[in-house]
Amino acid sequence: MKKQLITTTLAAILVLSPALAVHAGEASSDRVQVRKLVSVQERAAHRTELKNAATAEERETIRTEFRALIKQRADEKGITLPENFKVE
């Protein structure tokens, strides 16, 4: 019984591993693209602005403006970003 459970678990891991690796690679490549478009100082300033915002509406405005900056720079460099790219 234990041997069959271990075998089944290992088989599932082998089957799912490539799919998970591809998904993880896509997510990290999106982040790398964004990191190429804004400097470390700009990201730090963005985080500080978010931290200092008094309301959720202010934070949403800050996020929207930052996403617009990233999209503008991506367009200038000919980079196509995913529709729902993540900004950290």
One Martini backbone bead per residue (centre of mass of N, CA, C, O) as a GRO file, in nm:
protein
   88
    1MET     BB    1   0.059   0.061  -0.024
    2LYS     BB    2   0.299   0.259   0.014
    3LYS     BB    3   0.435   0.204  -0.257
    4GLN     BB    4   0.199   0.304  -0.432
    5LEU     BB    5   0.189   0.594  -0.321
    6ILE     BB    6   0.475   0.674  -0.396
    7THR     BB    7   0.456   0.617  -0.698
    8THR     BB    8   0.219   0.809  -0.757
    9THR     BB    9   0.353   1.067  -0.654
   10LEU     BB   10   0.600   1.063  -0.843
   11ALA     BB   11   0.439   1.066  -1.106
   12ALA     BB   12   0.297   1.338  -1.057
   13ILE     BB   13   0.551   1.508  -1.039
   14LEU     BB   14   0.661   1.443  -1.324
   15VAL     BB   15   0.410   1.555  -1.477
   16LEU     BB   16   0.395   1.857  -1.335
   17SER     BB   17   0.673   2.000  -1.350
   18PRO     BB   18   0.679   2.132  -1.636
   19ALA     BB   19   0.430   2.314  -1.596
   20LEU     BB   20   0.539   2.473  -1.351
   21ALA     BB   21   0.796   2.582  -1.485
   22VAL     BB   22   0.662   2.747  -1.706
   23HIS     BB   23   0.495   2.931  -1.525
   24ALA     BB   24   0.732   3.049  -1.362
   25GLY     BB   25   0.882   3.168  -1.608
   26GLU     BB   26   0.666   3.372  -1.690
   27ALA     BB   27   0.655   3.538  -1.432
   28SER     BB   28   0.958   3.618  -1.422
   29SER     BB   29   0.968   3.758  -1.704
   30ASP     BB   30   0.776   3.987  -1.631
   31ARG     BB   31   0.949   4.109  -1.406
   32VAL     BB   32   1.198   4.160  -1.574
   33GLN     BB   33   1.075   4.360  -1.768
   34VAL     BB   34   1.000   4.573  -1.553
   35ARG     BB   35   1.291   4.608  -1.436
   36LYS     BB   36   1.397   4.737  -1.712
   37LEU     BB   37   1.198   5.011  -1.691
   38VAL     BB   38   1.290   5.052  -1.387
   39SER     BB   39   1.436   5.170  -1.127
   40VAL     BB   40   1.524   5.131  -0.808
   41GLN     BB   41   1.438   5.419  -0.724
   42GLU     BB   42   1.151   5.407  -0.843
   43ARG     BB   43   1.052   5.167  -0.677
   44ALA     BB   44   1.104   5.294  -0.400
   45ALA     BB   45   0.922   5.541  -0.440
   46HIS     BB   46   0.665   5.382  -0.485
   47ARG     BB   47   0.655   5.242  -0.210
   48THR     BB   48   0.651   5.504  -0.045
   49GLU     BB   49   0.392   5.618  -0.158
   50LEU     BB   50   0.213   5.384  -0.070
   51LYS     BB   51   0.276   5.405   0.235
   52ASN     BB   52   0.182   5.727   0.249
   53ALA     BB   53  -0.092   5.671   0.183
   54ALA     BB   54  -0.416   5.734   0.315
   55THR     BB   55  -0.569   5.583   0.079
   56ALA     BB   56  -0.692   5.365  -0.148
   57GLU     BB   57  -0.721   5.571  -0.377
   58GLU     BB   58  -0.431   5.670  -0.377
   59ARG     BB   59  -0.299   5.398  -0.434
   60GLU     BB   60  -0.442   5.351  -0.706
   61THR     BB   61  -0.326   5.600  -0.846
   62ILE     BB   62  -0.030   5.524  -0.817
   63ARG     BB   63  -0.047   5.257  -0.970
   64THR     BB   64  -0.157   5.368  -1.237
   65GLU     BB   65   0.083   5.557  -1.297
   66PHE     BB   66   0.304   5.337  -1.294
   67ARG     BB   67   0.186   5.162  -1.520
   68ALA     BB   68   0.198   5.386  -1.734
   69LEU     BB   69   0.503   5.416  -1.732
   70ILE     BB   70   0.569   5.127  -1.814
   71LYS     BB   71   0.411   5.123  -2.080
   72GLN     BB   72   0.560   5.355  -2.215
   73ARG     BB   73   0.844   5.225  -2.207
   74ALA     BB   74   0.770   4.972  -2.361
   75ASP     BB   75   0.685   5.112  -2.621
   76GLU     BB   76   0.959   5.255  -2.675
   77LYS     BB   77   1.110   4.950  -2.678
   78GLY     BB   78   0.911   4.721  -2.797
   79ILE     BB   79   0.748   4.603  -2.554
   80THR     BB   80   0.545   4.329  -2.461
   81LEU     BB   81   0.299   4.321  -2.233
   82PRO     BB   82   0.106   4.192  -2.033
   83GLU     BB   83  -0.201   4.280  -1.938
   84ASN     BB   84  -0.140   4.157  -1.619
   85PHE     BB   85   0.099   4.287  -1.496
   86LYS     BB   86   0.345   4.295  -1.250
   87VAL     BB   87   0.391   4.508  -0.963
   88GLU     BB   88   0.651   4.553  -0.699
   0.00000   0.00000   0.00000
